[in-house]
Amino acid sequence: MNMSNKKTPMRMQDPAQRAKNFDEVALGYSEEEAVSEAQRCLSCKNKPCVSGCPVGIDIPAFLKKIKERAFDEAYEIVTRSSSLPAVCGRVCPQETQCEKECVRGKKGEPVAIGRLERFVADRAAAKKVKTERPAPNGKAVAVVGSGPSGLTAAGDLARKGYAVTVFEALHVAGGVLVYGIPEFRLPKAIVRREIENLKSLGVKIETNVVIGKTLTVDELFERGFSAVFLGTGAGLPNFMGIEGEGLCGVYSANEFLTRSNLMQAYKEQPETPIMKGGRVAVVGGGNVAMDAARTALRLGAEKVYIVYRRSMEELPARREEVEHAVEEGIEFRLLCNPTKILGVEEKADPKFGFVRGMECVKMTLGAPDESGRRRPVPMEGSEFILDVDTVVIAIGTSPNPLLKDTTAGLQTDRRGGIVVDERGLTSRENVFAGGDAVTGAATVISAMGAGKLAARSIDQALFS
């Protein structure tokens, strides 16, 4: 029995090496490491860790199977609740969810639940373990969006015998998992593998279909679908509204990451270009900001800054991502806020100048705001210029208004999020929604939890 107060370390690429490639940083556990780490679990009878899991995985049960080296059975337990275990094991913020509730964390480090979930998923993939396709129940459901909420809803519904068709606007399925999260954190082969698992359950995926443009929600019902789940995410980038945001070399994080992750702009002669090299400032402090900064570094930037208006204590990104960024040499300019982006004017057309710098002001922290974090306040006379060639704005995203504008009777809130009740039901009959399209940008696992809830609610609505 391993009674150590620390997690079993996971092998990582060396920081100097990984900063120059897009290969996965974390290399996973071996069987021996996984068994050793699972032995740290105390098998608490009241299962506090499960209460912290948005999809309700029976964590002590799957860890018990790892202890017994019954790895296939451990995987089967995980997939009862999660359609994307290899994804969740890599990108879930376990430290604020299941691991936060782990009793071992009270006098040391919690059990590495996420790493163990990844282990059983990767091992099952290597063995090509497949889930059996269930018998059909005679009803069809349309899922709009192939991100984490859509894929989860699709998987849960398919396991109940529904004929599920997923409609994806982009040319590749996966949503934010393929366009938003970099290869070094979540290899795209992993996402493709999870999607193939869903296809083996009978899930159909149609790409290049924009619901609200190619087809409307009403037309989906006309095609014979009994219910519709809207998992369209929050792909509309937010900007600061400061002077110079229209200059060449200013990107939203969405565009910057999509060009690199999905369109492979890191190649020598890419079809979709991207600014490479030079000095890059990423504005924001969340996981997306970390992803953009670390991507810029791998694209050849000579210097990368994270510019964030609060201190390190308020930084919302995962600690692990922040630590990796620091190890790779990214500089954090904290308590700073951009006020203007400066451009090099072109004689032919001054409107299309390129970035030459960013004016910032230093900040202090005042009283807490509505988020509970201390409000940043500008310091008078503290303006300075940060010499940069590229600026990436990573301050959040909002739901796209297309569905609201093309679906009569679909209620949204002031932020554009789709309004749902406690079952995930929208203001339209048999139209459900979940994930970032409802909450605004949040975590992969919370979106998956919403997909699970909607799948249960759809099943109850159609067979009540």
Number of C-alpha atoms within 10 A of each C-alpha: 11 13 12 15 15 17 19 20 12 14 12 12 13 12 15 11 11 17 25 15 16 18 17 16 21 16 11 20 20 13 16 11 16 24 23 19 27 27 20 22 23 16 16 11 7 9 18 18 24 19 16 19 22 19 23 17 21 18 23 21 15 25 31 20 18 25 20 14 15 14 23 17 18 25 25 18 18 23 17 14 20 24 24 26 22 26 26 22 23 19 19 19 21 23 20 12 17 26 23 20 20 23 19 20 16 11 9 12 18 23 28 24 24 21 24 27 24 22 25 28 28 21 17 19 16 9 10 11 14 14 13 11 16 13 12 14 11 8 16 20 26 26 29 28 30 31 25 32 34 33 30 29 32 35 28 26 24 28 20 17 18 24 21 25 20 24 25 25 19 17 11 16 24 22 25 22 24 25 24 24 25 25 23 19 17 23 20 20 11 19 19 16 16 21 20 14 21 25 17 15 24 22 22 18 22 17 16 13 18 17 23 17 12 10 13 15 22 15 13 17 17 10 10 12 20 17 21 27 28 29 32 29 31 23 20 16 18 15 16 13 10 11 13 19 21 17 22 18 20 23 22 23 28 23 18 23 28 20 20 25 22 22 16 17 21 21 13 8 9 13 11 14 15 20 20 19 17 17 21 28 28 30 27 26 26 18 21 23 26 23 25 30 28 29 26 32 26 20 22 18 19 13 17 27 23 25 24 24 27 25 18 16 7 13 18 13 18 18 14 12 18 22 11 16 22 14 14 19 16 21 16 20 20 19 21 27 23 21 18 18 24 22 23 15 15 11 9 8 8 12 15 15 19 21 23 20 22 22 16 21 20 21 22 15 16 12 10 11 10 7 7 9 15 16 16 20 18 18 14 9 8 11 17 14 16 20 16 20 23 27 28 26 25 29 19 22 20 20 24 17 17 12 22 17 11 16 15 12 12 17 15 19 11 7 12 19 24 28 20 21 10 9 17 26 23 23 17 14 12 18 22 28 32 34 30 27 28 28 22 21 18 16 16 21 25 21 29 28 24 27 33 29 24 30 27 16 18 25 17 11 14 11 8 6
